[in-house]
Amino acid sequence: MILGIPKRILIIVAVLAAVGLIYVMGAGKRASEATGGSTGCKVTVTADVLNVRSAPDPNAGIVGKFNQNAQTGAEPVVQNGFRKLADNKWAKTDFLKPVAGNCG
């Protein structure tokens, strides 16, 4: 016992505090990743369901999906008719409508 508190309780409190600290320190990084890019470009999905692919190729693997009217961050990079949303995340430009930022 330390200061009248059992060691087991002190260990639990220390672990919870460490997990909380790690979560708070990573919050800013998670927010910037969610927006997709650092350019401030934001797009709206116009398709009923839009496949997000791992490369700017219609045969590339699907790594995610967006429903119609979803908004996401993007980058001004366009290749082969696909806009880069983030690393290894591309969507067909035909189904994306820029709404804000420097979408190029």
C-alpha positions as CSV (number, residue, x, y, z in Angstrom):
1,M,0.0,0.0,0.0
2,I,1.2,3.5,-0.9
3,L,-0.5,6.4,0.9
4,G,-3.2,4.0,2.0
5,I,-4.1,3.0,-1.6
6,P,-3.6,-0.6,-2.7
7,K,-1.0,-1.1,-5.4
8,R,-3.6,-2.7,-7.7
9,I,-5.7,0.5,-7.7
10,L,-2.7,2.7,-8.4
11,I,-1.6,0.5,-11.3
12,I,-5.2,0.7,-12.8
13,V,-5.3,4.5,-12.4
14,A,-1.8,4.9,-14.0
15,V,-2.8,2.7,-17.0
16,L,-6.0,4.6,-17.6
17,A,-4.2,7.9,-17.3
18,A,-1.6,6.7,-19.9
19,V,-4.3,5.6,-22.3
20,G,-6.1,8.9,-21.9
21,L,-2.9,10.8,-22.6
22,I,-2.2,8.8,-25.7
23,Y,-5.7,9.4,-27.0
24,V,-5.6,13.1,-26.4
25,M,-2.2,13.4,-28.0
26,G,-3.4,11.6,-31.2
27,A,-6.6,13.6,-31.5
28,G,-5.1,16.3,-33.8
29,K,-3.6,13.7,-36.1
30,R,-6.9,11.8,-36.4
31,A,-8.8,15.0,-37.3
32,S,-6.4,15.9,-40.1
33,E,-6.5,12.3,-41.5
34,A,-10.3,12.4,-41.6
35,T,-10.3,15.4,-43.8
36,G,-8.3,13.6,-46.4
37,G,-5.9,16.3,-47.4
38,S,-4.1,19.4,-46.1
39,T,-5.2,21.6,-49.0
40,G,-8.7,22.4,-47.5
41,C,-10.3,20.9,-50.6
42,K,-13.7,19.4,-49.8
43,V,-15.9,17.4,-52.1
44,T,-19.5,16.1,-52.1
45,V,-20.4,12.7,-53.5
46,T,-23.0,12.8,-56.2
47,A,-23.3,9.0,-56.9
48,D,-25.8,6.8,-54.9
49,V,-22.8,4.9,-53.6
50,L,-19.2,5.8,-54.6
51,N,-16.4,3.2,-54.4
52,V,-13.1,4.5,-53.0
53,R,-10.2,2.6,-54.7
54,S,-6.6,2.0,-53.7
55,A,-5.2,3.5,-56.9
56,P,-6.5,5.7,-59.8
57,D,-7.6,2.7,-61.8
58,P,-11.2,1.4,-62.2
59,N,-9.8,-2.2,-61.5
60,A,-8.0,-1.2,-58.3
61,G,-9.2,-2.7,-55.1
62,I,-12.1,-1.1,-53.2
63,V,-10.9,0.3,-49.9
64,G,-14.0,2.1,-48.9
65,K,-17.4,3.6,-49.9
66,F,-19.3,6.8,-49.6
67,N,-23.0,7.3,-49.8
68,Q,-24.6,10.1,-51.8
69,N,-24.2,13.6,-50.4
70,A,-21.3,12.5,-48.1
71,Q,-18.6,15.1,-47.8
72,T,-14.9,14.4,-47.5
73,G,-11.6,16.1,-47.8
74,A,-9.6,15.7,-51.0
75,E,-6.4,16.7,-52.7
76,P,-6.1,18.7,-55.9
77,V,-4.3,15.7,-57.5
78,V,-6.3,14.1,-60.4
79,Q,-5.1,11.1,-62.4
80,N,-6.8,8.9,-64.9
81,G,-10.2,10.5,-64.0
82,F,-9.7,9.9,-60.3
83,R,-9.2,12.4,-57.5
84,K,-6.9,11.6,-54.7
85,L,-8.7,11.7,-51.3
86,A,-5.8,10.5,-49.2
87,D,-2.9,8.1,-49.4
88,N,-4.1,5.0,-51.3
89,K,-7.6,6.4,-51.5
90,W,-9.0,7.5,-54.9
91,A,-12.5,8.2,-56.2
92,K,-13.9,8.9,-59.7
93,T,-14.1,12.6,-60.4
94,D,-17.3,12.2,-62.3
95,F,-19.1,11.5,-59.0
96,L,-17.4,14.2,-56.9
97,K,-18.4,17.9,-56.7
98,P,-15.9,20.3,-55.2
99,V,-17.6,22.5,-52.5
100,A,-14.7,24.3,-50.7
101,G,-11.0,24.9,-50.8
102,N,-8.3,24.6,-53.4
103,C,-9.5,21.6,-55.4
104,G,-7.5,22.5,-58.4
